[in-house]
Amino acid sequence: MSKELLPTPCGWRILIEVSDIQNVTAGGIHIPDMAKSNERNLTSIGKIVRLGKLAYNRPDLGINDPWAAVGDYVIFGRYAGSRIELDGKEYRLMNDEEILAVVPEEIKAKIKRV
């Protein structure tokens, strides 16, 4: 989906493209759609695709130094944010403070799902 067609997060919210689940394992086993759906609900890694204008800019909370940016892979809580499905991809719209960690560069190359 074109980035222009994605929803624009308001305020301090972030739009994350959730890492997808592969259809076939490394050993060649096909994963049924129901199993993929269940695993997707447990997935907690994704790529930031959009930031709201106030994300990481909240002087009232002492937050004015962003710890994540568009393009970063991040880890977030299993049930964090609101789920949105667009063109078969899952996105999560969540508050900036719901990001738990940024995935290091060395590990990004191993994430083949997004």
DSSP file (Angstrom, degrees, kcal/mol; ACC not computed):
  #  RESIDUE AA STRUCTURE BP1 BP2  ACC     N-H-->O    O-->H-N    N-H-->O    O-->H-N    TCO  KAPPA ALPHA  PHI   PSI    X-CA   Y-CA   Z-CA
    1    1 A M              0   0    0      0, 0.0     2,-0.1     0, 0.0     5,-0.1   0.000 360.0 360.0 360.0 139.8    0.0    0.0    0.0
    2    2 A S    >   -     0   0    0      1,-0.1     3,-1.4     3,-0.1     4,-0.4  -0.387 360.0-127.5 -65.5 140.1    1.2    3.5   -0.8
    3    3 A K  G >  S+     0   0    0      1,-0.3     3,-1.2     2,-0.2    -1,-0.1   0.826 108.3  62.6 -59.3 -32.0    2.4    5.5    2.2
    4    4 A E  G 3  S+     0   0    0      1,-0.2    -1,-0.3     4,-0.0     4,-0.1   0.768 100.1  54.1 -65.5 -24.7    0.1    8.3    1.1
    5    5 A L  G <  S+     0   0    0     -3,-1.4    -1,-0.2     2,-0.1    -2,-0.2   0.513  87.3 100.2 -88.8  -5.3   -2.9    6.1    1.6
    6    6 A L  S <  S-     0   0    0     -3,-1.2     9,-0.0    -4,-0.4    -3,-0.0  -0.498  86.0 -96.0 -78.1 149.7   -2.1    5.1    5.2
    7    7 A P        -     0   0    0      0, 0.0    -1,-0.1     0, 0.0    -2,-0.1  -0.324  34.3-125.0 -62.2 146.5   -3.8    6.8    8.1
    8    8 A T        -     0   0    0     -3,-0.1    44,-0.1    -4,-0.1     6,-0.1  -0.855  25.0-126.4 -95.2 118.6   -2.0    9.8    9.6
    9    9 A P        -     0   0    0      0, 0.0    44,-0.4     0, 0.0     2,-0.3  -0.365  22.8-136.2 -64.0 141.1   -1.6    9.4   13.4
   10   10 A C    >   -     0   0    0     42,-0.2     3,-1.7    43,-0.1    42,-0.2  -0.708  58.2 -22.9 -97.1 149.9   -2.9   12.3   15.4
   11   11 A G  T 3  S-     0   0    0     -2,-0.3    43,-2.0     1,-0.2    44,-0.8  -0.274 129.6 -10.8  59.9-126.7   -1.1   13.8   18.4
   12   12 A W  T 3  S+     0   0    0     42,-0.3    84,-1.8    41,-0.2    -1,-0.2   0.125 103.7 120.7 -97.1  19.9    1.5   11.6   20.1
   13   13 A R  E <   -A   95   0A   0     -3,-1.7    39,-2.6    82,-0.2     2,-0.4  -0.459  46.8-151.8 -88.8 160.6    0.4    8.4   18.2
   14   14 A I  E     -AB  94  51A   0     80,-3.2    80,-2.4    37,-0.2     2,-0.5  -0.970   8.1-141.3-130.5 141.1    2.5    6.1   16.0
   15   15 A L  E     -AB  93  50A   0     35,-2.7    34,-2.8    -2,-0.4    35,-1.5  -0.928  24.0-172.4-105.3 124.5    1.5    3.9   13.1
   16   16 A I  E     -AB  92  48A   0     76,-2.7    76,-2.5    -2,-0.5     2,-0.7  -0.952  22.7-139.5-121.1 133.0    3.4    0.6   13.0
   17   17 A E  E     -AB  91  47A   0     30,-3.0    30,-2.5    -2,-0.4    74,-0.2  -0.833  31.9-132.2 -87.5 115.9    3.4   -2.1   10.3
   18   18 A V  E     - B   0  46A   0     72,-2.2    72,-0.3    -2,-0.7    28,-0.3  -0.451  24.8-101.9 -73.2 138.1    3.3   -5.3   12.2
   19   19 A S        -     0   0    0     26,-2.6    95,-0.2    -2,-0.2    26,-0.1  -0.354  42.0-127.9 -58.8 134.4    5.8   -8.0   11.1
   20   20 A D        -     0   0    0     93,-0.8     2,-0.4    -3,-0.1    -1,-0.1  -0.410  14.1-116.3 -85.6 162.8    4.0  -10.6    9.0
   21   21 A I        -     0   0    0     -2,-0.1    -1,-0.1    93,-0.1    15,-0.1  -0.832  31.4-114.4-100.5 134.0    4.1  -14.3    9.5
   22   22 A Q        -     0   0    0     -2,-0.4     3,-0.1     1,-0.1     9,-0.1  -0.332  10.9-140.5 -68.0 148.6    5.7  -16.5    6.9
   23   23 A N  S    S+     0   0    0      1,-0.2     8,-3.3     7,-0.1     2,-0.4   0.764  87.8  37.0 -77.5 -27.4    3.5  -19.0    5.0
   24   24 A V  B    S-F   30   0B   0      6,-0.2     6,-0.2     2,-0.0    -1,-0.2  -0.985  80.8-129.5-131.5 135.4    6.1  -21.7    4.9
   25   25 A T    >   -     0   0    0      4,-2.7     3,-1.9    -2,-0.4    -2,-0.0  -0.250  36.9 -99.6 -73.9 169.8    8.6  -22.7    7.6
   26   26 A A  T 3  S+     0   0    0      1,-0.3    -1,-0.1     2,-0.1    -2,-0.0   0.785 125.9  56.1 -60.1 -27.3   12.3  -23.1    6.8
   27   27 A G  T 3  S-     0   0    0      2,-0.1    -1,-0.3     1,-0.0    -2,-0.0   0.425 123.9-103.3 -86.3   0.5   11.7  -26.8    6.7
   28   28 A G  S <  S+     0   0    0     -3,-1.9     2,-0.5     1,-0.3    -2,-0.1   0.565  70.9 145.9  92.6   9.0    9.0  -26.5    4.0
   29   29 A I        -     0   0    0      1,-0.0    -4,-2.7     2,-0.0     2,-0.3  -0.695  46.4-130.9 -84.1 128.2    5.9  -26.9    6.3
   30   30 A H  B     -F   24   0B   0     -2,-0.5    -6,-0.2    -6,-0.2    -7,-0.1  -0.622  15.8-139.3 -79.6 133.6    2.9  -24.8    5.2
   31   31 A I        -     0   0    0     -8,-3.3     5,-0.0    -2,-0.3    -1,-0.0  -0.829  19.2-124.0 -96.3 123.4    1.4  -22.9    8.0
   32   32 A P     >  -     0   0    0      0, 0.0     4,-2.2     0, 0.0     3,-0.2  -0.250  21.7-114.4 -63.7 153.7   -2.5  -22.8    8.0
   33   33 A D  H  > S+     0   0    0      1,-0.2     4,-2.5     2,-0.2     5,-0.2   0.857 115.5  54.8 -58.2 -37.8   -4.2  -19.4    7.9
   34   34 A M  H  > S+     0   0    0      2,-0.2     4,-2.3     1,-0.2    -1,-0.2   0.906 108.7  47.6 -64.4 -41.5   -5.7  -19.9   11.4
   35   35 A A  H  > S+     0   0    0      2,-0.2     4,-2.6     1,-0.2    -1,-0.2   0.896 111.7  51.1 -66.2 -39.8   -2.3  -20.6   12.9
   36   36 A K  H  X S+     0   0    0     -4,-2.2     4,-2.7     2,-0.2    -2,-0.2   0.915 109.6  50.7 -61.6 -42.3   -0.9  -17.5   11.2
   37   37 A S  H  X S+     0   0    0     -4,-2.5     4,-1.5     2,-0.2    -2,-0.2   0.919 111.4  47.4 -62.5 -44.1   -3.7  -15.5   12.6
   38   38 A N  H  X S+     0   0    0     -4,-2.3     4,-0.6     1,-0.2    -2,-0.2   0.913 114.3  46.4 -63.9 -42.8   -3.1  -16.8   16.1
   39   39 A E  H >X S+     0   0    0     -4,-2.6     3,-1.1     1,-0.2     4,-0.9   0.878 106.8  58.4 -68.2 -36.5    0.6  -16.1   15.8
   40   40 A R  H >< S+     0   0    0     -4,-2.7     3,-0.6     1,-0.3    -1,-0.2   0.865  99.8  58.5 -60.9 -35.0    0.1  -12.6   14.4
   41   41 A N  H 3< S+     0   0    0     -4,-1.5    -1,-0.3     1,-0.2    -2,-0.2   0.746 108.9  45.4 -65.9 -22.1   -1.9  -11.8   17.5
   42   42 A L  H << S+     0   0    0     -3,-1.1    -1,-0.2    -4,-0.6    -2,-0.2   0.571  86.6 113.8 -94.9 -11.1    1.2  -12.6   19.5
   43   43 A T    <<  +     0   0    0     -4,-0.9   -22,-0.0    -3,-0.6    -3,-0.0  -0.363  35.2 174.3 -64.9 135.0    3.6  -10.7   17.3
   44   44 A S        +     0   0    0     -2,-0.1    32,-2.1    35,-0.0     2,-0.4   0.018  48.1  88.5-133.9  30.0    5.2   -7.7   19.0
   45   45 A I  E     + C   0  75A   0     30,-0.2   -26,-2.6   -26,-0.1     2,-0.3  -0.990  47.0 144.2-126.8 138.6    7.7   -6.5   16.4
   46   46 A G  E     -BC  18  74A   0     28,-2.0    28,-3.0    -2,-0.4     2,-0.5  -0.965  44.0-101.9-160.7 175.2    7.0   -4.0   13.7
   47   47 A K  E     -BC  17  73A   0    -30,-2.5   -30,-3.0    -2,-0.3     2,-0.4  -0.911  33.0-121.9-110.7 131.3    8.3   -1.1   11.6
   48   48 A I  E     +B   16   0A   0     24,-2.6    23,-2.8    -2,-0.5   -32,-0.2  -0.571  35.1 169.1 -70.3 124.6    7.3    2.5   12.3
   49   49 A V  E     +     0   0A   0    -34,-2.8     2,-0.3    -2,-0.4   -33,-0.2   0.650  62.8  13.9-110.9 -22.6    5.7    3.9    9.1
   50   50 A R  E     -B   15   0A   0    -35,-1.5   -35,-2.7    19,-0.1     2,-0.4  -0.993  58.3-155.7-152.9 148.2    4.3    7.2   10.4
   51   51 A L  E     -B   14   0A   0     -2,-0.3   -37,-0.2   -37,-0.2   -40,-0.1  -0.961  23.4-121.7-121.4 141.4    4.6    9.5   13.5
   52   52 A G    >   -     0   0    0    -39,-2.6     3,-1.3    -2,-0.4   -42,-0.2  -0.371  36.1-104.5 -70.6 161.7    2.0   12.0   14.8
   53   53 A K  T 3  S+     0   0    0    -44,-0.4   -41,-0.2     1,-0.3    -1,-0.1   0.775 120.1  42.6 -61.9 -27.9    3.2   15.6   15.0
   54   54 A L  T >  S+     0   0    0    -43,-2.0     3,-2.4   -41,-0.1   -42,-0.3   0.430  79.8 131.4 -99.7   0.1    3.5   15.4   18.8
   55   55 A A  T <  S-     0   0    0     -3,-1.3   -42,-0.1   -44,-0.8   -43,-0.1  -0.333  87.1  -2.2 -58.6 129.0    5.1   11.9   19.0
   56   56 A Y  T 3  S+     0   0    0    -44,-0.2    -1,-0.3     1,-0.1     2,-0.2   0.684 112.0 100.6  61.3  21.9    8.2   12.1   21.3
   57   57 A N    <   +     0   0    0     -3,-2.4     7,-0.2     7,-0.1     3,-0.1  -0.610  38.1 127.2-132.6  72.7    7.6   15.9   21.8
   58   58 A R  B > > +G   63   0C   0      5,-3.4     3,-2.2    -2,-0.2     5,-2.2  -0.681  25.9 175.1-132.0  78.4    5.9   16.1   25.2
   59   59 A P  G > 5S+     0   0    0      0, 0.0     3,-1.2     0, 0.0    -1,-0.1   0.784  77.8  68.9 -55.5 -28.4    7.8   18.6   27.4
   60   60 A D  G 3 5S+     0   0    0      1,-0.3    -2,-0.0     3,-0.1    -3,-0.0   0.779 109.5  36.0 -62.6 -24.7    5.1   18.2   30.1
   61   61 A L  G < 5S-     0   0    0     -3,-2.2    -1,-0.3     2,-0.2     3,-0.1   0.311 120.2-106.9-106.5   5.4    6.4   14.6   30.6
   62   62 A G  T < 5S+     0   0    0     -3,-1.2     2,-0.7    -4,-0.4     3,-0.1   0.711  78.0 134.4  76.5  19.6   10.0   15.5   30.0
   63   63 A I  B   < +G   58   0C   0     -5,-2.2    -5,-3.4     1,-0.1    -1,-0.2  -0.895   8.0 122.0-106.3 109.2   10.0   13.8   26.6
   64   64 A N        +     0   0    0     -2,-0.7    -1,-0.1    -7,-0.2    -7,-0.1   0.220  55.6  80.0-145.4  12.0   11.6   15.8   23.8
   65   65 A D  S    S-     0   0    0     -3,-0.1    -1,-0.1     0, 0.0    -8,-0.1  -0.913  78.5-134.2-123.2 102.4   14.3   13.5   22.6
   66   66 A P        -     0   0    0      0, 0.0     3,-0.1     0, 0.0   -10,-0.0  -0.270  18.3-171.5 -61.7 136.4   12.9   10.8   20.2
   67   67 A W  S    S+     0   0    0      1,-0.2     2,-0.3    34,-0.0    35,-0.0   0.421  73.8  35.9-104.6  -1.8   14.0    7.3   20.9
   68   68 A A        -     0   0    0     34,-0.0     2,-0.3     4,-0.0    -1,-0.2  -0.991  66.0-172.2-148.4 150.7   12.4    5.9   17.7
   69   69 A A    >   -     0   0    0     -2,-0.3     3,-2.3    -3,-0.1   -21,-0.3  -0.866  42.9 -67.2-137.2 167.6   11.9    7.2   14.2
   70   70 A V  T 3  S+     0   0    0     -2,-0.3   -21,-0.2     1,-0.3     3,-0.1  -0.345 122.1  28.4 -55.9 132.8   10.2    6.3   10.9
   71   71 A G  T 3  S+     0   0    0    -23,-2.8    -1,-0.3     1,-0.4     2,-0.2   0.154  90.9 124.8  98.2 -17.8   11.8    3.1    9.5
   72   72 A D    <   -     0   0    0     -3,-2.3   -24,-2.6   -25,-0.1     2,-0.5  -0.496  59.7-131.4 -74.0 142.7   12.9    1.8   12.9
   73   73 A Y  E     -C   47   0A   0     30,-0.4    30,-3.0   -26,-0.2     2,-0.3  -0.829  35.6-175.6 -89.4 133.1   11.9   -1.7   13.9
   74   74 A V  E     -CD  46 102A   0    -28,-3.0   -28,-2.0    -2,-0.5     2,-0.4  -0.876  26.2-129.7-131.8 160.5   10.5   -1.7   17.4
   75   75 A I  E     +CD  45 101A   0     26,-2.8    25,-2.7    -2,-0.3    26,-1.4  -0.921  32.3 172.1-108.8 135.6    9.1   -4.0   20.1
   76   76 A F  E     - D   0  99A   0    -32,-2.1    23,-0.1    -2,-0.4    22,-0.0  -0.901  39.5 -74.0-138.4 166.4    5.8   -3.2   21.7
   77   77 A G    >   -     0   0    0     21,-0.8     3,-1.6    -2,-0.3    -1,-0.0  -0.248  42.7-115.6 -63.7 148.7    3.4   -5.0   24.1
   78   78 A R  T 3  S+     0   0    0      1,-0.3    -1,-0.1   -36,-0.0   -35,-0.1   0.841 115.1  31.0 -53.3 -40.3    1.3   -7.9   22.8
   79   79 A Y  T 3  S+     0   0    0    -37,-0.1    -1,-0.3   -35,-0.0    -2,-0.1   0.223  91.5 131.5-106.5  13.6   -2.0   -6.0   23.3
   80   80 A A    <   -     0   0    0     -3,-1.6    13,-0.1    18,-0.1    14,-0.1  -0.354  58.2  -3.6 -70.0 144.4   -0.7   -2.5   22.6
   81   81 A G  S    S-     0   0    0     11,-0.1     2,-0.4    -2,-0.1    13,-0.2   0.136  90.6 -60.2  73.8 176.2   -2.5   -0.2   20.3
   82   82 A S  E     -E   93   0A   0     11,-2.5    11,-2.3     2,-0.0     2,-0.3  -0.849  50.7-126.8 -99.8 134.2   -5.5   -0.5   18.0
   83   83 A R  E     +E   92   0A   0     -2,-0.4     2,-0.4     9,-0.2     9,-0.2  -0.635  27.8 179.9 -85.2 136.9   -5.3   -3.0   15.2
   84   84 A I  E     -E   91   0A   0      7,-2.7     7,-3.4    -2,-0.3     2,-0.5  -0.999  12.9-156.2-133.6 134.1   -6.0   -2.0   11.7
   85   85 A E  E     +E   90   0A   0     -2,-0.4     2,-0.4     5,-0.2     5,-0.2  -0.963  17.3 171.2-114.3 124.5   -5.9   -4.2    8.6
   86   86 A L  E >   -E   89   0A   0      3,-2.4     3,-2.1    -2,-0.5    -2,-0.0  -0.994  69.7 -15.6-133.0 124.5   -5.3   -2.7    5.2
   87   87 A D  T 3  S-     0   0    0     -2,-0.4    -1,-0.1     1,-0.3     3,-0.1   0.853 128.0 -52.7  50.6  41.0   -4.7   -4.6    2.0
   88   88 A G  T 3  S+     0   0    0      1,-0.2     2,-0.4     0, 0.0    -1,-0.3   0.477 116.1 111.1  79.0   2.2   -4.0   -7.8    4.0
   89   89 A K  E <   - E   0  86A   0     -3,-2.1    -3,-2.4   -69,-0.0     2,-0.4  -0.866  62.9-131.6-109.4 144.4   -1.4   -6.2    6.3
   90   90 A E  E     - E   0  85A   0     -2,-0.4   -72,-2.2   -72,-0.3     2,-0.3  -0.794  24.6-178.0 -95.8 135.8   -1.8   -5.5    9.9
   91   91 A Y  E     -AE  17  84A   0     -7,-3.4    -7,-2.7    -2,-0.4     2,-0.4  -0.901  13.2-149.0-123.4 155.0   -1.0   -2.1   11.4
   92   92 A R  E     -AE  16  83A   0    -76,-2.5   -76,-2.7    -2,-0.3     2,-0.6  -0.995   0.8-156.5-126.3 135.0   -1.1   -0.9   14.9
   93   93 A L  E     +AE  15  82A   0    -11,-2.3   -11,-2.5    -2,-0.4     2,-0.3  -0.949  34.2 154.8-107.7 116.3   -1.9    2.7   16.0
   94   94 A M  E     -A   14   0A   0    -80,-2.4   -80,-3.2    -2,-0.6     2,-0.1  -0.899  45.7 -88.9-141.7 166.2   -0.5    3.3   19.5
   95   95 A N  E >   -A   13   0A   0     -2,-0.3     3,-1.8   -82,-0.2   -82,-0.2  -0.429  40.2-116.2 -73.4 151.5    0.8    5.9   21.8
   96   96 A D  G >  S+     0   0    0    -84,-1.8     3,-1.3     1,-0.3    -1,-0.1   0.819 113.0  59.4 -60.0 -32.5    4.5    6.8   21.6
   97   97 A E  G 3  S+     0   0    0      1,-0.2    -1,-0.3   -85,-0.1   -84,-0.1   0.561  88.3  75.2 -77.0  -4.6    5.2    5.6   25.2
   98   98 A E  G <   +     0   0    0     -3,-1.8   -21,-0.8   -22,-0.0     2,-0.5   0.536  68.9 104.1 -82.2  -5.7    3.9    2.1   24.3
   99   99 A I  E <   -D   76   0A   0     -3,-1.3   -23,-0.2    -4,-0.2     3,-0.1  -0.665  50.0-174.8 -76.1 123.8    7.2    1.4   22.4
  100  100 A L  E     -     0   0A   0    -25,-2.7     2,-0.3    -2,-0.5   -24,-0.2   0.814  59.6 -13.1 -90.7 -33.9    9.3   -0.9   24.6
  101  101 A A  E     -D   75   0A   0    -26,-1.4   -26,-2.8     2,-0.0     2,-0.5  -0.986  56.8-119.0-164.3 155.3   12.5   -1.1   22.6
  102  102 A V  E     -D   74   0A   0     -2,-0.3   -28,-0.3   -28,-0.2   -34,-0.0  -0.888  38.2-118.9 -99.5 133.4   14.2   -0.3   19.3
  103  103 A V        -     0   0    0    -30,-3.0   -30,-0.4    -2,-0.5     5,-0.1  -0.567  34.3-113.2 -73.9 128.7   15.5   -3.4   17.5
  104  104 A P    >>  -     0   0    0      0, 0.0     4,-1.6     0, 0.0     3,-1.1  -0.206  21.9-112.9 -62.1 152.9   19.3   -3.1   17.0
  105  105 A E  H 3> S+     0   0    0      1,-0.3     4,-1.0     2,-0.2    -2,-0.1   0.841 114.7  60.2 -53.9 -38.6   20.7   -2.8   13.5
  106  106 A E  H 34 S+     0   0    0      1,-0.2    -1,-0.3     2,-0.2     4,-0.2   0.812 109.9  41.7 -64.1 -29.6   22.4   -6.2   13.7
  107  107 A I  H X> S+     0   0    0     -3,-1.1     3,-1.5     1,-0.2     4,-0.6   0.752  97.9  75.2 -89.6 -26.3   19.0   -7.9   14.3
  108  108 A K  H >< S+     0   0    0     -4,-1.6     3,-1.4     1,-0.3    -2,-0.2   0.875  90.5  57.7 -52.9 -40.9   17.1   -5.9   11.7
  109  109 A A  T 3< S+     0   0    0     -4,-1.0    -1,-0.3     1,-0.3    -2,-0.1   0.756 102.9  54.9 -63.6 -24.1   18.7   -7.8    8.9
  110  110 A K  T <4 S+     0   0    0     -3,-1.5     2,-1.0    -4,-0.2    -1,-0.3   0.583  83.8  93.5 -86.5 -10.5   17.3  -11.1   10.4
  111  111 A I    <<  +     0   0    0     -3,-1.4     3,-0.2    -4,-0.6    -1,-0.0  -0.741  44.1 163.2 -85.3 104.5   13.7   -9.8   10.4
  112  112 A K        +     0   0    0     -2,-1.0    -1,-0.2     1,-0.1    -3,-0.0   0.364  51.9  84.8-101.0   2.6   12.4  -11.1    7.1
  113  113 A R              0   0    0      1,-0.2   -93,-0.8    -3,-0.1    -1,-0.1   0.755 360.0 360.0 -86.1 -25.1    8.8  -10.7    7.9
  114  114 A V              0   0    0     -3,-0.2    -1,-0.2   -95,-0.2    -2,-0.1   0.447 360.0 360.0 -98.6 360.0    8.1   -7.1    7.0
